[in-house]
């Protein structure tokens, strides 16, 4: 058996162990007997002062990475950037308008990139797309007084789901274009009005027949089943106690193990399907306002926005230790 097949088998084995675990309330955190993420390094440094404030990341089939930049947070124009897997080659795909921000992004099976534009200008706020070799255009408008954040596409490639952090809403947007509709509004998605930064539903992924989201202020990871009719099922809280939780990703398409960026605590937590949490990366590993994670095989990528001075924004990468996962 080749090394590649051995790796694939190991990933599949880990997925099989954890995907079937029952959902339950969050269990108390604990120390992990083995390191889960090792060999952490800077894949690509970013120039924060130039608006390179990374917000979201997508791994493409050719192993390149698409990173969205907030831009406006540093008083610059936002960008959508493609990086090589080693971070050494960079291509700016889209440059936005001063005052706007690019937040969540995702990719269609045909290579089209979809991304959220956070703007106070109603003519720009919404979901946009960039077809291969084409030009950016808006798919659907979203409220200019909202904050479109996480973004994911359903497996059929027909619906885009968008989390609105200000309005506590998940929008459903037809990929073909048209009006966005409210898919789900609930107190579990709402921000805390008295919080210093009132941000509710934040990261969003479509995974194993459900829309998974985080709530930044309430510190929760939620799973919302998608019914056969395309409607939202009962909200299930996978875990809590993660105030400042941002975007996240899964160990694999088969596994429900989550790697979550906890922005305000400068850490990445691994969350098991039963809600148990294990901190796998911290500020000691170089984390600074982590906003999102992405997984490619056994590689874990983390975007660091570094919102506090001295603003060392970067993309980090580390190796997922599957033996550490299985030894838990």
Buried (B, 14 or more C-beta within 10 A) or exposed (E): EEEEEEEEEBBEEBBEBBBEBEEBEBEEBEEBEEBBBEEBEBBBEBEBEBBBBBBBBBBBEEEBBBBBBBBBBBEBBBBBBBBBBEBEEBEEBBBBBEBBBBBBBBBBEEEBBBBBBBBEEEEBBBBBBBEEEEEBEBBBBBBBEBBBBBBBBBEEEEBBBBBBBBBBBBBBBBBEEEEBEEBBBBEBBBBBEEEEEBBBBBBBBBBBEBBBBBBBBBBBBBBBBBEEEEEBBEBBBBBBBBBBBBBBBBBBEBBBBBBBBBBBBBBBBBBBBBBBBBBBBBEEBBBBBBBBBBBBBBBBBBBBBBBEEEBBBBBBBBBBBBEBBEEB
